Amino acid sequence: MSQPSQPLTQDADDIQSLTQYLHTGEFEYVDIMSHEAWQRALKQWPLLAEWQRWSQESSS
């Protein structure tokens, strides 16, 4: 028989675990799926893409 699996909560925060393992507070995490979803949204809604360009120009 197999042993019961450990609770998911122990390994739920992979980023925090990796940061602690590497002993550093600086870890740049990029959510690729979120970035891809944002790019699809910009293609689907031209007004959103225009707003993003305007926003980037205003903050420069």
N, C-alpha and C positions, 0 to 999 in steps of 0.2 A: 504494500500500500504506500501511496505517496504521502509525504508530510503536508500538513496544511500550509498554505502560502502565507508569507508575512503580510501584515497590513500594508496597503498602498501608501498610507500616510508617511511611512518611514522614508520612502524614496520619491515622494511627490515633488519635492523641490530640487530638481536636478541642477539648476543653476547655482543655488546656494550650496549644495553639496560639492560641486566642482570648484567653486570659489574657495571653500574651506579647504578642500584637498590641495589646491594649488597655493594656499597660504597667501592670497593676494586679494585685495579689495577691488582691484581694477580688472573687470572682465566685460568686454564689449559683446553684448548679446544682440543678434540681429534676427528678428522674427521673419523668416523668409516668406512664409505663407501670408502674413499680414502685409508685407511689402508688395507681393504679387497681387493681392486683393486690391490694394490701393492703386496700383498701376492699371488694373482692369477697370476700376471705377473711373479713373481719369479718362480712359478711352471711351467709356460708355456715356459719360456726362461732360460734354465740352465746357459747360459753364463752371464746373468744378475744377477742370484743368486750368481755365482762365483765372479763376480765383487763386489757385495755387501759384501760378506765375506772378500774379499781382502781389500776393503775400510775400513771396521771396524777394521781389524787387523792393518792396516797402521796407523790409527788414535789413536790407543791405546798406 
